[in-house]
Amino acid sequence: MQPTFVLVHGAFANSFSFAPLQAELGLLGHRSAAVDLPGHGFAATYPGAYQAPQDLEALATAPGAIKGVTLADNVAHLIGILERAKRNGPVILVSHSRGGLTATVAANQRPDLIDRIVYVSAWCPVDLSVGGYYAEPEMATVDAGALASAMVGNPAELGLLRSNFRTADPGALAAFKAAFLADGTDEEFIVFLNTFQPDENLDTGTPDDRAQADTWGRIPKSYVRLTEDTSVPVAVQDRMIREGDALTPENPYDVRTLTSSHLKWLVEPAPAARVLGEIAALLPAQS
């Protein structure tokens, strides 16, 4: 009964960013399925004004398909995929970055579908909502202006977040690289930036969407720390690990560590694939 890794992307990302990791997992003999959350992947919107030559004034008002998409929509979509994957055997749910919010709520609602949950520098709120963590000392090193420097339009009017990842502004590009891939080459950074989509939904959940001890808390869980991450600093990762362990002391995190920025583990995925393989080996033998 071979497990299936179900991979959930973060903000402005999509299933495409997992392709190199899936190749490494496949070469190690592992099965995986990368998810596109609603409004992502081939369902994303790339307005004509986003293409070259860009029209930033038009881009600021162009509609986007992700408008109105909620965390609940993401969770319902993921649960549908987990149900299909579970028919084939054990499921290991792996999330990155903002994808951890969707994974956590799915685990709250359907722990029966998940044999192990893995967070890779991903959000798993316990004591606070995501917005609350941003006001805490562990987030003090985060450059809040890195993403804001390329934001386009008014989120309240657009009903979504829109970022111009195709900007040529040197300052914005330098801020993006420092936030996401400081340990990568300039070429790797530009390639990865061009896999991002411009739009993301606004819903990061409520206090009710935090990890729940009686459901999420009974799933075996691992956390893969990324030591060079400046978007979700390791201090925040460690805090979420501590809070999760305090919530379910009888079921603490299995903690792993990779020397990586927020995205380098996806650019050079062999170490991460090996770690995930080790985590898969923790599953109990299937009869």
N, C-alpha and C positions, 0 to 999 in steps of 0.2 A: 504494500500500500504506500506508494511513493507520495510524499507531500507535494502540494502546489504552493509556491510562493505567489501571493497576490500583492502586487506592488502599487502603492498609492503615492502619486506625485504631490508636490507642493504648489505654492501660489505661482501663477503665470506660467506654470510648466505643463507637461502632458506626458503621455506614455512614451513618447519618442525618446525622452532623455534616459529611459531605462534600457534602451536597445543594447548598448555595450555590456551592461551588467547582465542582461538576459543571455547574451552570447557566452559570457564567462560561466554563468550558472549552468547553461546547457552543456558546455564542454566538461563540466564537473559531474554531469549526469542528473541535474536537477530540472524540474519542470517549473515554469513560471508563467504568470499572466499579468501584464501591465495594464492598469486601469486608466481610462480617460474619464474624469469626472464630468458632469454635465457642463456644456459650454467650453469644453477643452478638446484638444486634438482636432480632428476634422470637423467638429462642431463649433470651433472657435470662429470669431469674426476678425477678419483682416480688412478694415475699410480701405477703399481706394486711396483715401488721403494718407494712409500709412505707407503707401508705396512711394518710390522715388519718381519725380521730385515730390517731397512731402508737402502737404497743405495742413499745417498745424491748426489753423483756424477752423477748417472743416473737420479735422480729426477730433477737435474738442467737443463737437456736437453730434458726430456720427453715431447712430444707434449700434448697440452690441447685443449679440444673442444671449450673453450671460446675465443681462439685466434681469433681476427678479429671482435668479437662482439662489437658493438658500442652503444652509448647512443640512437641513432636513432632506433636501433634494439629493445632495451628495451622498448622504447616508443611505437613503433608499436605493440609489443606484448601486452603491457598493454592496449592500446586503444582497441584492439580486445576483451580483457576480459571485459573492461568497456562497450563496445557495447552490449555484451551478458547480463551483469548484469543489464543494464538499461532497458532491455525488461521486467524485473520483478518488476520495481518500482524504487524509488530513490536510488542513489548511494552515499555512503560516502567513499571517497578515503583516506586511512590512510597509511602514509609512515613513515619509521624509517631510521635514519642515511642517508647513501648514496642513499637509495631508494627515498629520497626527490627530488633528481635530476630528476629521471624518472617521478615522479608524477608531478613535476613542468612543465616539457616540455609537458607532456600529457595534462595538464590543459591549457597551452598556445595554444595547437592545437585543443583540443576538449572540451571546457568548457561546451558544451551542454550535455556532458555525466556525469557530476559531480555535485551533489547537494550540497555537502560540502566537502572541502579538509581539512585533518587533518595532521599536522606534529608532530611526537613524537621525539623530539630532532633530527630532520631531516634537511637536507640541503635544503634551499630555497634561492638561490643566488638572490640578487636584485642589489646591487651597484657594486659587484665584482664577478668574477668567483670564483669557489671553491679554486683554487690555490692561488688566491689573498687573500682570507681570512686567509690562513695559514701563510701569512707574516704579519698579523695584530696583535696588542698587545693582543687582546682577546684570541689568540691561543698560547700565550707565555708559558702557563702552560702545554701544551700538550707534552708528551714525544714522540718525533718523532722516537726515537730508539726502542720503544716498539714493533712495528710491524717489523721494519727493522732487529731486532736481529734474527728473524727466517726466513727472506726472503731467497729463494733458487733460484739460477740461475740469469741470466741477463734479466730483463724485455724486453729490446730492442730486444734481440735475441729470447726469448720465445714468444714475442707478447702478454704477459699477466703478471699479478702479481702472484707470487706463494709464499705461506707461509707454513712453516712446523709446522702446529698446533699440530702435534704428537711428537714434540720435547720433550725430557726429561731433557733439560737444565734448571736447577733451576732458573737461572737468567732470561731467556726468559719467563718462566712460571710466575714468579713473576711480570714481566713487563706487560704481558698480563692481569693478574688478576687485577693489579692496574688500567689498562686502561679501562677494560670492566666491571668488576664485583667485585670491591673492597668491596662492602657491602654484598657479598654473601659468603657462606662457601666454603672451598677448594673443597669439593665434588661437590657442585653446579657448581663451575667454571669448573672443569674437564669435567663434563657431557656436559655443554654448549659448551666448546671448541671442543668436539668431534662431535658436530652437524655442525661445520664449514666445508666448503670445501676448499681445498688448493688453488684454482685458482680464480682470479677475472679479469675482463677486465680492460683495461687501459684508457678508454674514460670517462672523467669526464665533457665533454662538453666544450663549448666556451662561450664567452660573449653573443652570440645570444640565448643561452639557459637559460638565466636568466628570472625571472618572468616578464611577460608583463602586463601592466596595463589594456589594452583593452580586454584581454581574461582571463588570470589567475585572474586578479584583480576584475572581476565581480562575482567570485565564493565565497560564504560565506566560511570563513576559521577559523580554530582553530589551536592553537599551544599548545602542551602539553610539558611544560618545565620539564626536569629531573635535579633536583638540585645537585645531586652528580655525574653527568656525567663528566668524565675527558677526554673523547675522543672528544666530542663536548661540550666544557665547557658552563656553563649556561651564561657566558658573551657573547659568540658567539650566543647562542640561542636568547638572549635578543636583540642583535644587529640585527639579521635577522627579529625579530618581529618589531623592530622600523623601519627598512627599508621597510618592507612590508606595515606597517601602513602609512608611508610617501608616498609610491607609490600610495596607494588607501585610502586616509584619510576618504572617505565616506564608506569604507568597511574594518574596522580594524579587526585585529585578536580577536577572543574570546580566551582568554589565561587561561590555566589551569596549575596546578603544581603538580608534584608527587615527593616525596622524593625517589630518585632512581638513581643508576648508569646507565650506558649505556644499561645494559642488565637485571638488577634486575626486572624491570617492566614486563619482559617476564617470569622470573622464578617464581615470585609471582604475577600473573596477575589480581587478583580480584580487586584491586583498579583501575587499568587501565580500566578494563571492565566496572566498574561503571561509570568512567569518560566518556568513549565512549558512554555509554547509556545516560548520561546526554546531551552529544553533539547531539546524535540522536534526542532527544526530542526538539531540536531547529529547526528541519526541519518544514517548514510550513505544515499545514494540507493538505492532498491530497484529491481532490474532486473525 
